[in-house]
Amino acid sequence: MLLEINEEIDHHTTETIRRKADYEIEKYMPKKTIFDFNGVTFMDSAGIGMLLGRYKIAKMLGGSVEMINVKPSIKKVFDMCGIPKIIKIS
């Protein structure tokens, strides 16, 4: 399942993204959930928390999470937090 994110991910937007992702993951229970970051230009720590929560839900349901089209500035944040050790970035 592909979930496209086309906005900044911060404390103002994470709740909406979280609800949409949870709905899709719980409804379809995909083997792989892919977050497409093509439209993301900014992300703060709230976004990291949101992603880790979706990872936990997907894993609990027998699936996995991956991210694609991650811009270098956002990948740098992920690298500093150790996210690539948990969630694959393609």
C-alpha positions in Angstrom: 0.0 0.0 0.0 1.3 3.4 -0.9 0.6 6.4 1.3 1.6 9.7 -0.3 2.4 12.6 2.0 2.3 16.0 0.3 2.8 18.4 3.2 5.1 19.3 6.0 5.1 16.8 8.8 5.0 18.7 12.1 2.9 18.8 15.3 0.2 20.6 13.3 -0.2 17.8 10.6 0.8 14.6 12.3 -2.6 13.9 13.8 -4.3 14.0 10.3 -1.6 11.9 8.7 -1.7 9.4 11.6 -5.5 9.0 11.4 -5.4 8.4 7.6 -2.5 5.9 7.9 -4.0 4.0 10.8 -7.3 3.7 8.9 -5.6 2.4 5.8 -3.3 0.0 7.7 -6.0 -1.4 9.9 -8.6 -1.7 7.1 -6.4 -3.4 4.4 -3.6 -5.0 6.7 -1.1 -4.8 3.9 2.1 -6.8 4.0 4.0 -3.6 3.2 3.1 0.0 3.8 5.2 2.5 1.8 5.2 6.2 2.8 6.0 8.3 -0.2 7.8 11.5 1.0 8.0 13.1 -2.4 5.9 16.1 -1.3 7.6 16.5 2.1 9.9 19.5 2.5 10.0 19.6 6.3 9.7 17.2 9.2 10.1 17.6 13.0 10.2 15.2 15.9 6.4 14.8 15.8 6.8 13.2 12.4 9.4 10.7 13.7 7.0 9.7 16.5 4.1 9.4 14.0 6.2 7.1 11.7 7.4 4.9 14.6 3.8 4.5 15.7 2.7 3.4 12.3 5.7 1.0 12.1 4.6 -0.6 15.4 1.0 -1.0 14.2 2.1 -2.5 10.8 4.5 -4.9 12.5 1.8 -5.9 15.1 -0.5 -6.8 12.1 2.3 -8.8 10.4 3.4 -6.1 7.9 6.3 -3.8 7.3 6.9 -0.1 6.6 9.2 1.5 4.1 9.8 5.1 2.9 10.6 6.3 -0.6 11.5 9.6 -2.2 13.0 11.0 1.1 14.8 14.3 0.4 18.5 14.5 1.7 17.6 17.1 4.4 15.0 14.8 5.8 17.1 11.7 5.5 19.8 13.5 7.5 17.2 13.8 10.4 16.3 10.1 10.0 20.0 9.2 10.1 20.6 11.2 13.3 17.7 9.4 15.0 18.7 5.9 13.8 15.4 5.4 11.8 17.1 3.6 8.9 18.0 0.8 11.4 14.2 0.3 12.0 12.5 1.4 8.8 13.9 0.9 5.3 14.5 4.0 3.2 14.6 3.3 -0.6 
